[in-house]
Amino acid sequence: MKYLALDYGTRRVGVAVSDPDGMMAFPRRTLKREVREAFFAELLALIDEERPDAIVLGYPLHTDGSECLTTRQVRNFAASLKRRMALPLYWIDEALTSRQAESDLREAGLSARAIKQVVDQQAAVRILETFLAQPENRRTPA
């Protein structure tokens, strides 16, 4: 199965996709969240273009497992997305993915400016890699 992963942010959403066999994750793009309907139109066009079998959405929690403000925002985003498409949606804990993504990119030698441009995509890659590595996550969609 092919998956499309999203790293939700209030200003940007990072997107990653898997190969058709669901084995590897690749950064795809970063979408800006400036105008709600324009953002959803761009996201749905990308979903249509990529033709994934399911969506994987990072689920932010505090390190102690409790919910935060962003958790509620992600649930609201997921509800809006589900109203606009029929694909199954899976949650995956995204604890520290943005920090790990930033570290990955620094280690790869990218400048601070370049990191800012792709960190959301790399966080989506991290989310998708975690999901793909844990087949038990694919049993029940959200």
C-alpha positions in Angstrom: 0.0 0.0 0.0 1.1 3.6 -0.7 0.8 6.1 2.2 0.9 9.8 2.4 2.0 11.3 5.7 1.3 14.7 7.1 3.2 16.7 9.7 0.5 19.2 10.8 1.6 22.7 11.8 -0.4 25.9 12.3 1.6 27.6 9.5 2.9 24.7 7.4 2.1 21.1 6.8 4.9 18.8 5.7 4.1 16.0 3.3 5.9 12.7 2.7 4.9 9.7 0.6 5.9 6.1 0.6 6.8 4.0 -2.4 3.9 1.9 -3.8 4.9 -1.1 -1.6 4.8 1.0 1.6 8.5 0.2 2.4 10.3 3.6 2.2 9.4 7.2 2.9 10.3 10.2 0.8 9.8 14.0 1.4 7.3 15.4 -1.0 6.6 19.1 -0.2 5.6 21.7 2.3 2.1 23.3 2.1 1.5 26.7 3.6 -1.7 27.2 5.6 -2.6 30.7 4.8 -6.1 30.5 3.5 -8.1 27.5 4.7 -10.0 26.6 1.5 -6.9 27.2 -0.7 -4.8 25.0 1.6 -7.4 22.2 1.4 -7.7 22.5 -2.3 -3.9 22.2 -2.7 -3.8 19.3 -0.3 -6.6 17.4 -2.0 -5.0 18.0 -5.4 -1.8 16.5 -4.1 -3.6 13.5 -2.6 -5.3 13.0 -6.0 -1.9 13.3 -7.8 -0.1 10.9 -5.4 -3.1 8.4 -5.2 -2.2 7.0 -1.7 -4.2 4.1 -0.2 -4.3 5.9 3.2 -3.2 9.0 5.0 -0.9 9.0 8.1 -1.2 11.9 10.4 1.2 12.8 13.1 -0.5 13.0 16.5 1.3 15.4 18.8 1.4 14.6 22.6 3.5 15.9 25.4 6.4 13.6 26.3 4.4 12.3 29.2 1.6 11.2 26.8 -0.8 13.9 27.7 -2.6 16.0 25.1 -1.7 19.6 24.3 -3.3 22.4 22.4 -1.9 21.1 19.1 -3.4 17.7 19.7 -6.9 19.3 19.6 -5.9 21.3 16.5 -4.8 18.1 14.8 -8.0 16.3 15.6 -10.0 19.2 14.2 -7.8 19.2 11.1 -8.3 15.4 10.7 -12.1 15.9 11.0 -12.0 18.5 8.3 -9.9 16.3 6.1 -12.1 13.3 6.6 -15.1 15.4 5.4 -13.3 16.1 2.2 -12.0 12.7 1.3 -12.8 9.0 1.7 -9.3 7.5 2.4 -8.5 5.8 5.7 -6.6 8.0 8.1 -4.1 6.6 10.6 -2.6 8.3 13.7 1.0 7.9 14.7 2.7 9.5 17.7 4.9 12.2 16.5 6.9 13.0 19.7 10.0 14.9 18.9 9.8 14.3 15.1 10.5 18.0 14.3 13.6 18.1 16.5 14.8 14.8 15.0 14.1 16.1 11.5 16.1 19.3 12.2 19.0 17.2 13.6 18.9 14.9 10.5 19.1 17.9 8.2 21.9 19.6 10.2 23.9 16.3 10.1 23.4 16.3 6.3 25.1 19.7 6.2 22.1 21.9 5.2 22.2 25.6 6.1 19.7 27.0 8.6 17.8 28.6 5.7 17.7 25.3 3.8 16.6 23.5 7.0 13.7 25.9 7.5 12.4 25.2 3.9 12.3 21.4 4.3 12.1 20.5 8.0 8.4 19.9 7.8 8.8 17.5 5.0 11.5 15.7 6.9 9.3 15.5 10.0 6.6 13.9 7.7 9.2 11.4 6.6 10.0 10.6 10.2 6.3 10.1 10.9 5.9 7.9 7.9 9.0 5.8 8.7 7.7 5.2 12.3 4.3 4.1 10.9 5.9 1.8 8.3 8.1 0.2 10.9 5.2 -0.7 13.1 2.7 -2.9 11.1 0.4 -3.0 14.1 -0.5 0.6 13.5 -2.2 -0.3 10.3 -4.9 -2.4 11.8 -7.5 0.2 12.7 -7.8 3.6 11.0 -8.8 6.6 13.1 
